[in-house]
Amino acid sequence: MSPSERPTVLIVEDEPAQREVLAYNLQAEGFRVSKAENGEEALLLVEEQAPDIIVLDWMLPSVSGIEICRRLKTRAETRGVPIIMLSARSEEVDRVRGLETGADDYVVKPYSVVELLARVRAQLRRTRPATVGQRLEFEDILLDAETHKVFRSEKPLKLGPTEFRLLSTFMEKPGRVWSREQLLDRVWGRDIYVDTRTVDVHIGRLRKALCQHGGPDPVRTVRGAGYALG
Protein backbone atom coordinates (compact mmCIF):
# COMPACT_ATOMS: atom_id res chain seq x y z
CA MET A 1 0.00 0.00 0.00
CA SER A 2 1.46 3.37 -1.00
CA PRO A 3 1.79 6.17 1.60
CA SER A 4 -1.16 8.06 0.12
CA GLU A 5 -3.41 5.00 0.40
CA ARG A 6 -2.65 4.40 4.07
CA PRO A 7 -5.35 5.74 6.40
CA THR A 8 -4.35 8.54 8.76
CA VAL A 9 -5.07 8.15 12.48
CA LEU A 10 -5.00 11.24 14.69
CA ILE A 11 -4.11 10.39 18.29
CA VAL A 12 -5.23 12.99 20.82
CA GLU A 13 -3.69 12.00 24.15
CA ASP A 14 -1.95 14.16 26.78
CA GLU A 15 -0.03 11.26 28.36
CA PRO A 16 3.24 11.08 26.36
CA ALA A 17 3.90 7.39 27.09
CA GLN A 18 0.42 6.27 26.00
CA ARG A 19 0.55 8.53 22.95
CA GLU A 20 3.88 7.07 21.80
CA VAL A 21 2.87 3.44 22.43
CA LEU A 22 -0.28 3.96 20.38
CA ALA A 23 1.61 5.74 17.61
CA TYR A 24 4.26 2.99 17.45
CA ASN A 25 1.70 0.20 17.20
CA LEU A 26 -0.46 1.99 14.62
CA GLN A 27 2.58 2.76 12.45
CA ALA A 28 3.69 -0.86 12.75
CA GLU A 29 0.29 -1.85 11.35
CA GLY A 30 0.81 0.42 8.34
CA PHE A 31 -1.19 3.48 9.39
CA ARG A 32 -0.06 7.05 8.99
CA VAL A 33 -0.17 8.77 12.38
CA SER A 34 -0.48 12.35 13.52
CA LYS A 35 -0.40 13.29 17.20
CA ALA A 36 -1.84 16.01 19.42
CA GLU A 37 -1.37 16.45 23.16
CA ASN A 38 -4.34 18.74 23.73
CA GLY A 39 -7.67 19.74 22.23
CA GLU A 40 -6.54 22.99 20.63
CA GLU A 41 -3.70 21.26 18.79
CA ALA A 42 -6.10 18.53 17.67
CA LEU A 43 -8.55 21.05 16.19
CA LEU A 44 -5.71 22.78 14.31
CA LEU A 45 -4.50 19.47 12.85
CA VAL A 46 -8.02 18.51 11.78
CA GLU A 47 -8.43 21.95 10.19
CA GLU A 48 -5.22 21.43 8.19
CA GLN A 49 -6.21 17.97 7.02
CA ALA A 50 -9.07 15.83 8.30
CA PRO A 51 -7.74 12.39 9.34
CA ASP A 52 -9.50 9.16 8.44
CA ILE A 53 -10.14 8.35 12.12
CA ILE A 54 -9.49 9.98 15.52
CA VAL A 55 -8.50 8.24 18.76
CA LEU A 56 -9.50 10.81 21.36
CA ASP A 57 -8.83 10.87 25.11
CA TRP A 58 -11.73 12.17 27.23
CA MET A 59 -9.55 13.85 29.89
CA LEU A 60 -7.52 16.56 28.16
CA PRO A 61 -6.19 19.85 29.51
CA SER A 62 -8.28 22.99 28.84
CA VAL A 63 -10.70 21.59 26.23
CA SER A 64 -12.06 18.13 27.08
CA GLY A 65 -12.23 15.29 24.61
CA ILE A 66 -16.01 15.25 24.88
CA GLU A 67 -16.10 18.91 23.80
CA ILE A 68 -13.71 18.23 20.91
CA CYS A 69 -15.97 15.37 19.84
CA ARG A 70 -19.05 17.59 20.02
CA ARG A 71 -17.43 20.33 17.90
CA LEU A 72 -16.19 17.92 15.23
CA LYS A 73 -19.54 16.13 14.96
CA THR A 74 -21.45 19.40 14.51
CA ARG A 75 -19.29 20.46 11.53
CA ALA A 76 -20.30 19.14 8.12
CA GLU A 77 -16.64 18.78 7.03
CA THR A 78 -15.71 16.49 9.94
CA ARG A 79 -19.02 14.87 10.89
CA GLY A 80 -18.18 11.70 9.00
CA VAL A 81 -14.75 11.17 10.62
CA PRO A 82 -15.06 8.27 13.09
CA ILE A 83 -14.02 9.02 16.67
CA ILE A 84 -12.97 6.38 19.19
CA MET A 85 -13.18 7.84 22.69
CA LEU A 86 -10.68 6.69 25.32
CA SER A 87 -11.61 7.13 28.96
CA ALA A 88 -10.89 5.83 32.46
CA ARG A 89 -14.62 6.39 33.12
CA SER A 90 -16.20 2.96 33.02
CA GLU A 91 -19.67 3.82 34.29
CA GLU A 92 -22.53 3.21 31.87
CA VAL A 93 -23.69 6.82 32.15
CA ASP A 94 -20.27 8.01 30.91
CA ARG A 95 -20.29 5.57 27.99
CA VAL A 96 -23.76 6.76 27.04
CA ARG A 97 -22.71 10.40 27.28
CA GLY A 98 -19.69 9.78 25.05
CA LEU A 99 -21.75 7.98 22.43
CA GLU A 100 -24.56 10.52 22.55
CA THR A 101 -22.03 13.31 21.96
CA GLY A 102 -21.16 11.59 18.69
CA ALA A 103 -18.33 9.17 19.48
CA ASP A 104 -18.48 6.13 17.22
CA ASP A 105 -16.89 3.84 19.80
CA TYR A 106 -15.88 4.01 23.46
CA VAL A 107 -12.87 2.21 24.96
CA VAL A 108 -12.23 2.09 28.71
CA LYS A 109 -8.71 2.50 30.09
CA PRO A 110 -6.63 0.46 30.67
CA TYR A 111 -7.21 -1.08 27.28
CA SER A 112 -5.57 -3.73 25.11
CA VAL A 113 -3.67 -2.16 22.21
CA VAL A 114 -4.58 -5.19 20.09
CA GLU A 115 -8.29 -4.62 20.79
CA LEU A 116 -7.99 -0.90 20.04
CA LEU A 117 -6.31 -1.66 16.69
CA ALA A 118 -9.17 -4.04 15.88
CA ARG A 119 -11.67 -1.30 16.68
CA VAL A 120 -9.80 1.17 14.48
CA ARG A 121 -9.94 -1.30 11.59
CA ALA A 122 -13.64 -1.96 12.25
CA GLN A 123 -14.45 1.74 11.96
CA LEU A 124 -12.37 2.06 8.78
CA ARG A 125 -14.19 -0.90 7.22
CA ARG A 126 -17.28 1.29 7.46
CA THR A 127 -15.80 4.59 6.25
CA ARG A 128 -12.76 3.66 4.09
CA PRO A 129 -13.23 0.00 3.22
CA ALA A 130 -10.64 -0.10 0.44
CA THR A 131 -7.83 0.73 2.88
CA VAL A 132 -8.48 -2.41 4.94
CA GLY A 133 -8.68 -4.80 1.99
CA GLN A 134 -12.42 -4.89 1.41
CA ARG A 135 -14.15 -5.65 -1.90
CA LEU A 136 -16.16 -2.72 -3.26
CA GLU A 137 -18.98 -2.94 -5.78
CA PHE A 138 -20.75 -0.29 -7.82
CA GLU A 139 -23.19 -1.35 -10.53
CA ASP A 140 -21.15 -3.74 -12.74
CA ILE A 141 -17.75 -2.70 -11.33
CA LEU A 142 -15.96 -4.80 -8.70
CA LEU A 143 -12.79 -3.60 -6.96
CA ASP A 144 -10.85 -6.07 -4.82
CA ALA A 145 -8.60 -3.93 -2.60
CA GLU A 146 -6.69 -6.92 -1.25
CA THR A 147 -5.60 -8.31 -4.62
CA HIS A 148 -5.57 -4.90 -6.37
CA LYS A 149 -7.80 -6.20 -9.17
CA VAL A 150 -10.75 -4.51 -10.87
CA PHE A 151 -13.48 -6.15 -12.93
CA ARG A 152 -16.33 -4.74 -14.99
CA SER A 153 -19.09 -7.12 -16.04
CA GLU A 154 -16.75 -9.85 -14.76
CA LYS A 155 -14.02 -8.84 -17.25
CA PRO A 156 -10.64 -7.82 -15.76
CA LEU A 157 -9.57 -4.21 -16.27
CA LYS A 158 -6.02 -2.90 -16.52
CA LEU A 159 -5.57 0.16 -14.26
CA GLY A 160 -2.44 2.03 -13.26
CA PRO A 161 -1.80 2.54 -9.54
CA THR A 162 -3.06 6.14 -9.53
CA GLU A 163 -6.22 5.20 -11.43
CA PHE A 164 -6.78 2.34 -8.96
CA ARG A 165 -6.56 4.77 -6.01
CA LEU A 166 -8.91 7.20 -7.77
CA LEU A 167 -11.45 4.45 -8.41
CA SER A 168 -11.28 3.14 -4.83
CA THR A 169 -11.88 6.69 -3.54
CA PHE A 170 -14.92 7.06 -5.78
CA MET A 171 -16.27 3.60 -4.93
CA GLU A 172 -16.07 4.18 -1.19
CA LYS A 173 -18.62 6.98 -1.56
CA PRO A 174 -20.58 6.62 -4.82
CA GLY A 175 -22.42 9.79 -5.75
CA ARG A 176 -20.20 12.06 -3.68
CA VAL A 177 -18.69 14.94 -5.62
CA TRP A 178 -14.92 15.22 -5.04
CA SER A 179 -13.12 18.47 -5.87
CA ARG A 180 -9.72 18.28 -7.56
CA GLU A 181 -8.06 19.47 -4.35
CA GLN A 182 -9.78 16.74 -2.30
CA LEU A 183 -8.70 14.10 -4.80
CA LEU A 184 -5.12 15.39 -4.68
CA ASP A 185 -5.08 15.05 -0.88
CA ARG A 186 -6.68 11.60 -0.88
CA VAL A 187 -4.96 10.01 -3.88
CA TRP A 188 -1.56 11.70 -4.14
CA GLY A 189 -1.13 12.76 -0.49
CA ARG A 190 -0.97 16.20 1.05
CA ASP A 191 2.84 16.21 1.22
CA ILE A 192 3.26 15.88 -2.54
CA TYR A 193 2.86 18.87 -4.85
CA VAL A 194 0.89 17.99 -7.97
CA ASP A 195 -0.87 20.44 -10.27
CA THR A 196 -4.66 20.13 -10.17
CA ARG A 197 -4.67 19.58 -13.95
CA THR A 198 -2.93 16.28 -13.28
CA VAL A 199 -6.21 15.09 -11.74
CA ASP A 200 -7.98 15.69 -15.06
CA VAL A 201 -5.34 13.66 -16.91
CA HIS A 202 -5.74 10.66 -14.59
CA ILE A 203 -9.53 10.94 -14.63
CA GLY A 204 -9.27 10.64 -18.41
CA ARG A 205 -7.11 7.53 -18.04
CA LEU A 206 -9.53 6.06 -15.50
CA ARG A 207 -12.47 6.63 -17.86
CA LYS A 208 -10.59 4.94 -20.71
CA ALA A 209 -9.71 1.96 -18.48
CA LEU A 210 -13.27 1.56 -17.20
CA CYS A 211 -14.65 1.57 -20.74
CA GLN A 212 -11.98 -0.67 -22.34
CA HIS A 213 -14.54 -3.46 -22.83
CA GLY A 214 -17.43 -1.12 -23.62
CA GLY A 215 -20.21 0.19 -21.43
CA PRO A 216 -21.16 3.75 -20.43
CA ASP A 217 -18.71 6.06 -18.66
CA PRO A 218 -19.61 5.90 -14.93
CA VAL A 219 -17.50 8.94 -13.94
CA ARG A 220 -19.51 12.14 -13.90
CA THR A 221 -18.03 15.62 -14.33
CA VAL A 222 -19.75 18.21 -12.13
CA ARG A 223 -19.04 21.60 -13.67
CA GLY A 224 -17.26 23.91 -11.24
CA ALA A 225 -17.19 21.28 -8.51
CA GLY A 226 -15.24 18.18 -9.53
CA TYR A 227 -15.99 14.53 -10.23
CA ALA A 228 -18.28 11.79 -8.93
CA LEU A 229 -18.98 8.14 -9.59
CA GLY A 230 -22.55 7.68 -10.75
Order of alpha helices (4+ residues) and beta strands (2+ residues): beta-alpha-beta-alpha-beta-alpha-beta-alpha-beta-alpha-beta-beta-beta-beta-alpha-alpha-alpha-beta-beta
